[in-house]
Amino acid sequence: MRNIQAVFIKQILSYIKKPQFFIMPLFFLGTALVLPLISDGEDVAYSWEFVNLLSVMFLGIGTMNVASSFIYEDYLTMNLRFMFMSGVKSSQYLVATGGALLPVAFTVLFLFGVIGGYLGGGMLVFLSLTMLGAVASILFGITIAMLPEKAAIAASATLPFVVGLAPMLSEGSDEVAAIFYFLFTRQIQLALNGMMEYGTDPTRSFYIVLANIGVILLAFAALQWKNGADWHK
């Protein structure tokens, strides 16, 4: 528990010290506020469509990217090596880093829900789905940062944008939509759109997002097993 607390505090301080980490959430929130007002007379009441899209973009670009940046920075500064020598386990690092990022994600996603007009049970479903997405994003970001250095750099520079932009790209192509159908960001968007427009039950999407988390955890465990004692690289 002491190890988790120490890493948690360190990651919170790292987040606060980097203003660039605040720019992306503010950009997406600002866009969610402004876009419905300038979209050819679209009724502001339908801002939930923009919110659903921008919230999943935030999960990929603004959450997954930050998580991988944390690990890569700790690797470059030798903090990972120091923490390993101090007895910090990979599972403890995972929990502490996720614990530092999840409150930020919750705050941003709650504001998205307010902007989108989600109320009562709708807000509960919105936050439940998107927070599961935040868990998946953080796990994914940490996992790709555990790859060998060159692969980690390439993956960290591309995969967050693929994950974040997949729902938007899927809207314009049936072929792309089929490729990304089971990706957690796409499932969250589909579930929320279906719930708001048709009253569709989002339970199936919950299970698919949970399956995404399971697959990412397996990948994390496989990398940890492969790297052995030197779990961070």
C-alpha positions in Angstrom: 0.0 0.0 0.0 2.9 2.4 0.8 4.4 1.8 -2.7 1.0 2.6 -4.4 0.7 5.7 -2.3 4.2 6.9 -3.2 3.7 6.3 -6.9 0.3 7.9 -6.8 1.6 11.1 -5.3 4.5 11.2 -7.7 2.1 10.9 -10.7 -0.3 13.5 -9.4 2.7 15.9 -9.1 3.9 15.0 -12.6 0.4 15.8 -14.0 0.2 19.2 -12.3 3.7 20.2 -13.5 2.8 19.7 -17.1 0.3 22.3 -18.4 0.2 20.6 -21.8 -1.8 17.8 -20.2 -4.6 20.3 -19.5 -4.8 21.6 -23.0 -6.3 18.5 -24.6 -9.3 18.1 -22.2 -10.0 21.9 -22.4 -9.8 21.7 -26.2 -12.4 18.9 -26.4 -14.7 20.5 -23.8 -14.5 23.8 -25.6 -15.3 22.2 -28.9 -18.3 20.4 -27.3 -19.6 23.8 -26.2 -19.0 25.7 -29.4 -19.6 23.2 -32.2 -23.4 22.8 -31.9 -23.8 26.6 -32.0 -22.0 26.9 -35.3 -23.2 23.8 -37.1 -25.6 25.1 -39.6 -28.4 25.8 -37.2 -28.3 22.5 -35.4 -30.4 22.5 -32.3 -28.3 22.8 -29.2 -30.5 20.1 -27.7 -28.7 17.6 -29.9 -25.3 18.5 -28.5 -25.2 14.9 -27.1 -24.1 13.8 -30.6 -21.0 15.9 -30.4 -20.4 15.1 -26.8 -20.5 11.3 -27.5 -17.9 11.7 -30.3 -15.7 14.2 -28.5 -15.7 12.2 -25.2 -14.4 9.1 -26.9 -11.8 11.2 -28.8 -10.7 12.5 -25.4 -10.4 8.9 -24.1 -8.0 8.0 -26.8 -6.0 11.2 -27.5 -6.3 12.9 -24.1 -6.2 9.9 -21.7 -4.4 7.0 -23.4 -1.7 9.4 -24.6 -1.0 10.9 -21.2 -0.8 7.4 -19.6 1.8 6.2 -22.1 3.7 9.6 -21.6 3.9 9.0 -17.9 5.5 5.6 -18.3 7.9 6.7 -21.0 9.0 9.8 -19.0 9.6 7.5 -15.9 11.7 5.2 -18.2 13.8 8.1 -19.6 14.4 9.6 -16.1 15.3 6.2 -14.6 12.4 6.6 -12.2 11.1 3.2 -13.2 14.4 1.6 -12.5 14.6 3.3 -9.1 11.0 2.3 -8.2 11.8 -1.3 -9.2 14.8 -1.4 -7.0 12.7 0.0 -4.2 10.3 -2.9 -4.5 7.5 -1.4 -6.5 5.7 -4.2 -8.5 4.2 -3.6 -11.9 0.7 -4.2 -10.6 1.3 -1.5 -7.9 2.6 0.9 -10.6 -0.5 0.2 -12.7 -2.9 0.8 -9.9 -1.2 4.0 -8.7 -0.9 5.5 -12.2 -4.5 4.6 -13.0 -5.6 6.0 -9.7 -3.9 9.3 -10.5 -5.4 9.7 -13.9 -9.0 8.4 -13.3 -10.1 11.4 -11.2 -9.0 13.7 -14.0 -10.9 11.6 -16.5 -14.0 11.5 -14.3 -14.1 15.3 -13.9 -13.7 15.9 -17.7 -16.3 13.2 -18.6 -18.8 14.5 -16.0 -18.5 17.9 -17.7 -19.0 16.3 -21.1 -22.2 14.7 -19.7 -23.5 18.0 -18.4 -22.8 19.7 -21.8 -24.5 16.8 -23.6 -27.7 17.2 -21.5 -27.4 13.8 -19.8 -29.6 13.7 -16.7 -30.4 11.1 -14.0 -30.1 7.6 -15.3 -28.7 8.8 -18.6 -25.8 10.5 -16.8 -25.2 7.3 -14.8 -25.0 5.2 -18.0 -22.9 7.9 -19.7 -20.4 8.0 -16.9 -20.3 4.2 -16.4 -19.5 3.5 -20.0 -17.0 6.3 -20.5 -15.2 5.6 -17.2 -14.9 2.0 -18.3 -13.4 3.5 -21.5 -11.0 5.6 -19.3 -9.8 2.4 -17.6 -9.2 0.7 -20.9 -7.4 3.8 -22.2 -5.1 4.1 -19.2 -4.3 0.3 -19.3 -3.7 0.5 -23.0 -1.4 3.5 -22.7 0.6 1.9 -19.9 0.8 -1.4 -21.8 2.1 0.1 -25.1 4.7 2.1 -23.1 6.1 -1.2 -21.8 7.1 -2.4 -25.3 10.7 -2.2 -26.4 11.8 1.4 -26.7 11.5 1.9 -30.5 8.2 0.1 -30.6 6.9 2.0 -27.6 7.8 5.3 -29.2 6.0 4.4 -32.5 2.9 2.9 -30.7 2.6 5.9 -28.3 2.7 8.3 -31.2 0.1 6.6 -33.3 -2.3 4.3 -31.3 -3.9 6.9 -29.1 -4.9 8.8 -32.2 -6.2 5.6 -33.9 -8.2 4.7 -30.8 -9.5 8.3 -30.4 -10.3 9.0 -34.0 -11.7 5.5 -34.9 -15.3 6.5 -34.1 -15.2 9.5 -36.3 -13.5 7.6 -39.1 -16.1 4.9 -38.8 -18.9 7.3 -39.5 -17.7 7.9 -43.1 -17.0 4.3 -44.2 -18.7 1.0 -43.7 -15.4 -0.8 -44.2 -13.6 1.3 -41.5 -16.7 0.9 -39.2 -16.4 -2.9 -39.6 -12.7 -2.8 -38.7 -13.2 -0.8 -35.5 -16.6 -2.2 -34.5 -15.3 -4.0 -31.4 -12.9 -1.2 -30.3 -14.0 0.2 -27.0 -14.2 3.8 -28.1 -16.5 2.9 -31.1 -18.7 0.7 -28.9 -19.1 3.5 -26.3 -20.1 5.9 -29.1 -22.6 3.4 -30.6 -24.1 2.6 -27.2 -24.6 6.2 -26.2 -26.0 7.3 -29.6 -28.3 4.3 -29.6 -29.5 5.0 -26.1 -30.2 8.7 -26.7 -31.8 8.3 -30.2 -33.6 5.0 -30.0 -33.6 4.0 -26.3 -31.4 1.0 -27.1 -30.1 -1.1 -24.2 -26.3 -0.5 -23.9 -25.6 -3.7 -22.0 -24.0 -5.5 -24.9 -21.5 -2.6 -25.3 -20.7 -2.8 -21.6 -19.6 -6.4 -22.1 -17.6 -5.6 -25.2 -15.8 -2.8 -23.4 -15.1 -5.1 -20.5 -13.7 -7.6 -23.0 -11.4 -4.9 -24.3 -10.1 -4.4 -20.8 -9.6 -8.1 -20.4 -7.5 -8.3 -23.6 -5.4 -5.3 -22.6 -4.8 -6.8 -19.2 -3.7 -10.1 -20.8 -1.3 -8.1 -23.0 0.1 -6.3 -20.0 0.6 -9.6 -18.1 2.3 -11.1 -21.2 4.7 -8.2 -21.4 5.4 -8.4 -17.7 6.1 -12.1 -18.0 8.3 -11.6 -21.0 10.3 -8.8 -19.4 10.7 -10.8 -16.2 12.3 -8.8 -13.4 13.0 -5.9 -15.7 9.2 -5.4 -16.1 9.3 -1.9 -17.4 11.3 -2.7 -20.6 
